[in-house]
Amino acid sequence: MYKRPQEIVHRLPLPQGNQLIGVVTKALGASNFAVMCSDKKERTCIIPGRLKRRFWIKEGDTVLVVPWETQGDTRADIVWRYSIQDKSKLREKGFEVPE
């Protein structure tokens, strides 16, 4: 008997504490990206080593970033990449998603 594939549901990580939503504006190479964050600051963001092979990022992707404790206005870590469907869910929940 044929079974219907079940929809895959994942928890949508929302920004908490000092985390920000941003959009990748430029790939700088070597896991570095220029990201325009929701606080209107552009930061140079990196993908930490433990996450490098988990997701691929390209220009225009919406990401969740954590600013560094030092150089927090200019540097950050990318901790999650949102899908296209996640963007609309974030807007529904009232989060500002930069374009």
C-alpha angles and dihedrals in degrees: 000000000000116000121205114238109251120233113258110234122193131181112256108230108225124201111269130182110341096350118124137196115235144169122232108241100176140007108230098185134249093059092306122128137177107233128188104215130207091255088064094251123124113224134186103236132191134198108238115237094250090060102038096103097036098077139009118224129203136175113293096029119135112232141179112236135189114208116226119253089237117041088014093156093057108025136048145156123246109228103168141017116213122217123228091261090050091058092061091046090053091052090049090054090053101255119142110241112193117226 
